Amino acid sequence: MSKEEIQVSLGDHLFYSSSKYHTDATMHDWFQTTAYAVRDRLVERWMKTMQRYYEKDARRAYYLSLEFLVGRTLSNATLNLEINEQCKSALYELGQEFEAIAEMEADAALGNGGLGRLAACFLDSMATLDLPCYGYGIRYEYGMFRQSIENGMQMEHPDNWLRYGNPWEFPRPELLYPVKFYGRVVEYRHEDGLLRHHWVETDDVMAMAYDTPVPGYGGKTVNNMRLWAAKSSRDFELRYFNQGNYIQAVADKNESENLSKVLYPDDSTEMGRELRLKQQYFFVSASLQDMLYRYKKNHTGWAQLPDKVAVQLNDTHPSIAIPEMMRLLVDVHKLAWDDAWGMTSRIFSYTNHTLMPEALESWPVAMFELMLPRHLQIIYEINHRFLQQVMHQFPGDGELLQRLSLIDEGGVRRVRMSHLAIVGSHTVNGVAALHTELMKSTIFADFEYVMPGKIINMTNGVTPRRWLNQANPGLARIITERIGKGWLTDLDQLQRLRGYAEDEGFWQQFHAAKQANKERLAGLIGRQLSIEVDPASLFDIQIKRIHEYKRQLLNVLHVITLYNRIRAGTHPDIVSRTVIIAGKAAPGYAMAKLIIRLINDVAEIVNNDHQIGGKLKMVFIPNYDVSNAERIVPAADLSEQISTAGTEASGTGNMKLALNGALTIGTLDGANIEIREEVGAENFFLFGLAAEEVKALRPRYDPLAFYHGNAELKQALDMIASGYFCPDEPGRYAEIADALLKHGDGFMLLADYASYVACQDKVGELYRDPQEWTKRAILNVAGMGKFSSDRTVREYAERIWHVAPIDTQTEQGKANG
């Protein structure tokens, strides 16, 4: 781990792995070389970790997630192994800059947003806490699309993140599992006298494993993320090849391998929906087969399975795992139904991430019957037995049975995947206190009624290693100088910073670190977007997926209001502000894409109006991903968390921004409530209706009353509707105005507008006092100890998985995980 030993590794890998001399190596060669040198140091610990788990016959937790937004690995690995400075020095003496080399790495685009990034944070914490845990997902060849902005519009491009290979992964061609689709089910009487089922005449796809080491902080434990790639069960159809039809010969092969090509196919088409369900079953089936294979290596019978295996379903996407486990245990391994169900319901637990009914996955019964006929039979059987129990407990309540049923009988019959996940899991959790309470009182109220206590809360968290130590080294350094580095694994130690909020020396260091981050971001904006922004201005930042409920539109309305005030000269002393927005809209989400275009059109007018005099700038940063987040988050003065109360499950961006010293302006939604409690109400800018007020107002809500009752709001909306920001096409944003004024304003922007603008005025006033602002920023950082993913994962391990830490430092021999 010394600089000298790392330098030897770099030389060896440059020559033997990249086949280059020092004189002709490209920057990408240096990245590959450095990655291999660091990977060598991971592998030794990885092998020891896996061997130790086998020796201990440890109960393991398996995290099933359709997304893992891990971002770049090189810097994270060197920091977690505590060899960052050694690597920098070794490369410097070879004439290379570590930072420039790290920039060559592509983001592993295996996720969409918060869900995938949460999963990546959890993997980091699992390893840091020495927990025997695996992540299972899909090795997407093309991840979340790369976003560019052309003429103000979002354009989607394939993100071929594997173009130059991935030095962190280990292909496992020996680990292949068949995954079946279509076909039919044959019933037969088994020798045990029970009615059994064969799933026959199926189309098979092979799932091949790719393993990636995941280091915990200190490098003591290195866990495994196993991703599945689809491989054809045969190379090509020889019959077509012999006829000279080479295209058709490989068509079936290509079609089967499409399963792992792209993250989240557009589900606005029948073909896209079918592919999405296929993806979910594909990775779930391979993962469960792998778990059972690993279990059987150490055990002869099945009795101990629930004592050795815990499976967490990250949202509804992997919930098909429940009938798949039943199929494997009953059909393949010949267990009796009751025994298999007793095991299955002890193994699974389910995390819900959304309160919106339309976001809870359901699939047409007809699609299930065609694609997964045996699973539909199993779901029917689970549903029949479950509803019988409910009927015995609550006789005569037919409506309750309809609401609880795994099959929605209204209109086109559909399988309710969230219901399946709840019925088949021993524990269900929400991801913030408010979210969990709303789950119990709204979308899953009936389940709370018949299974009280099954739904519990697990407030989300983020890893401080990635989101402070790596993303914000300047701030991390001054924190460590004052309180030591124990905060890296015990974020509650940040509480000790409260004593430095009044310390002038620390205040100056903290302010200087923030200013340096803002200058870096301003430079990036200037280089990439040719927009000059003032690093001394208030950096007002909203970074998240573009969605109506996240209310980027409310932010835009405020920008237009400030623009009008400056132009009118009614507020000559407005604090200079740079409003920065970033995020991607789903390709099929027309309104979200229209909002992105509006943001860019408003920015074009605001940024080029000489009357504004640089007092207000608006910037949309394209292609928001983990690496861009690491550049933006440390520079934020103000964190926009402005979703309609009762719509955001938790949020993790709010945690990252506050951890880096941003003050939050937000509603009482998701984890905002708990952040406000921890940092102090006086250090949080609160506005808007609470969830219960939203619920009470909704039946009588009249957006036109708010429109006519507020002159500034009316002016801003009229400008949008009239084409002020798009004179070449005046009707471009009529749909947005109509959604707010004629179609009910579903997320109640107009109801919260006045409160939001008044709160933003308070933000501006406080920003005039740099010392007071910085003091409150320090107190925000000091209050973020609760929001470490270490705390969240420890709670999962203790309360849900019942998985204990394993000391992985004992010497042992070779192993394969």
Helices and strands as residue ranges (DSSP letters): H 3-16, G 22-24, H 27-56, E 60-64, H 74-80, H 84-93, H 98-102, H 114-128, E 133-138, E 146-150, E 153-157, E 170-181, E 184-189, E 195-200, E 203-215, E 222-232, H 238-242, H 246-257, G 258-260, H 270-298, H 305-308, E 309-314, H 321-327, I 328-332, H 337-347, E 348-351, G 357-359, E 362-364, H 365-371, H 373-393, H 398-404, E 407-408, E 414-416, H 417-424, E 427-430, H 433-441, H 445-450, E 455-457, H 464-464, I 465-470, H 473-483, G 485-488, G 491-500, H 504-529, E 538-543, G 548-550, H 552-568, E 577-582, H 590-607, G 610-612, E 616-621, H 626-632, G 633-635, E 638-641, H 653-659, E 663-666, H 672-679, G 681-683, E 685-686, H 691-697, G 698-700, H 703-709, H 711-722, H 734-741, H 749-767, H 770-782, G 785-787, H 789-795, I 796-801
